[in-house]
Structures are given as C-alpha cells and as structure tokens.
C-alpha cells in the first residue's frame, strides 16, 4: 500500500489505477476511496485515476486534531507530489467537492479541468439541509437512521434493486474522533470569497432531487465560479454519480476531454 507523508508527518494512503491524463477523484465526508469503486472503471479506461483515503479514514493516519477542507486540499497536493504529477483534472463529490474548490483556488497550477458534484460553497451563502432531514439522520434507532441516509443517497427503486453493500455511507472503521473531525471540517467549509479566483474550466453537477446537500447549491457555485457550466441530473439524489452513472460518467468525461 503506497503512502505519501505530509510535512506534519501524517501518512496518507493513496491508490492509482488506469492510464492517461491524471484525474483525482475526491469522495464525501467520512468516506475512504471505496466511494468510487462502483464507477472508477468508467474513468480508469481513459485516465490515470488517483484516489486517497482522507486523514481519519481507510489506511491513512487518523490524528485527533482539527481537520479542514482547505487542509484536505493540501493533503491532495502531497499525494500528487509523491506521484510526481504536476497537474491533474479534479472531480470532487460532496465534501470532496468542497475540497476541490480549495484545491483549485489555492493551487491553480495543479488543476486542469474541475468537476464539482453534489457540493456547496458553504458558509452563510450555502443552502443547508432542512430540519426534517437532520431529524431523520439523528434518530435513536440506528437502523432507521442508516436507512434514512441510504434514501437520501439513492432512490427507493434503485435501492430495491441494489441491496448493497454500499460504500457511500461512511467508512465503518473510522474512530469516533475522526468522524467528529470530518463533520466539523465539512460544516466549517466556506469558500465563497475564493470561488471567483478559480481559473480552471469548471463543471458543476447535481441531482435535482438531492435534499441531503440541497440542489439549490449548484447554481450558487456555477454562478460564483467564472465561466462554470451547470448540469442537473433529473430525478437524482446525492449519489447521482453511482445511480445515474450512465448519464453522469459520460458527461464528466466529455467535459474533461475539452478542459
């Protein structure tokens, strides 16, 4: 298992598959690289795909110290440096999309094409999920809360045909402190002031039926990033990239081919 080590001594596990232009795939909060397993081959057929386990997840170190989305972006650069990759396309979903915003804003020379999926600018300008959604995830009945999360990620019809296991509902091996640190990092994200400085060609993608990270965030991002394109996938929930892969993957690949 290859690792990259940050200046602070944190070991980051990373994975590489495929051949071609480099493409970094960034997953959601409290998830490791397996988030991408169902669709990774769509991209590895034409790209050198790079994933990493966020600090706190998978085989990466799990220090009990503050995490931030901006810090995660620096971790991505550490992995690119270890691989000798100067510039790469970046596709970030959910919290990974928040990290991708900082990566493009703080390290413009490292980002080719940028794709931000089911994400938010955060802060005062971001559209938060409703109290109803929050209550559904905070149920004391753990099985009911897990089911609620799954139905925020996928449509009931898709879940009936795909009983799992699912790799988008969190890394089960995460210690409690790392889960708290990830939650704080995502909740503390606010890139609003930095978004206009992004120069990478950008595509913003969102499912129209996403209430976990409300779809209203997509036009906010697209309107704030110069020249960004906006594509909405009708009927899709938060895990649009998996359930609607036959639409989403070709859409992303077509965009990156011209970025």
C-alpha positions, 0 to 999 in steps of 0.5 A: 500500500503506497503512502505519501507523508505530509510535512506534519508527518501524517501518512496518507494512503493513496491508490492509482489505477488506469492510464492517461491524463491524471484525474483525482477523484475526491469522495464525501465526508467520512468516506475512504476511496471505496466511494468510487469503486462502483464507477472508477472503471468508467474513468480508469479506461481513459485516465490515470485515476488517483484516489486517497483515503482522507486523514481519519479514514481507510489506511491513512493516519487518523490524528485527533486534531482539527481537520479542514477542507482547505487542509484536505486540499493540501493533503491532495497536493502531497499525494500528487507530489509523491506521484510526481504529477504536476497537474491533474483534472479534479472531480470532487463529490460532496465534501470532496467537492468542497475540497476541490474548490480549495484545491483549485483556488489555492493551487491553480497550477495543479488543476486542469479541468474541475468537476464539482458534484453534489457540493456547496460553497458553504458558509452563510451563502450555502443552502443547508439541509432542512430540519426534517432531514437532520431529524431523520439522520439523528434518530435513536434507532440506528437502523432507521437512521442508516436507512434514512441516509441510504434514501437520501443517497439513492432512490427507493427503486434503485435501492430495491434493486441494489441491496448493497453493500454500499460504500457511500455511507461512511467508512465503518472503521473510522474512530469516533474522533475522526468522524467528529473531525470530518463533520466539523471540517465539512460544516466549517467549509466556506469558500465563497470569497475564493470561488471567483479566483478559480481559473480552471474550466469548471463543471458543476453537477447535481441531482435535482432531487438531492435534499441531503446537500440541497440542489439549490447549491449548484447554481450558487457555485456555477454562478460564483465560479467564472465561466462554470457550466451547470448540469442537473441530473433529473430525478437524482439524489446525492449519489447521482454519480453511482445511480445515474452513472450512465448519464453522469460518467459520460458527461464528466468525461466529455467535459474533461476531454475539452478542459 
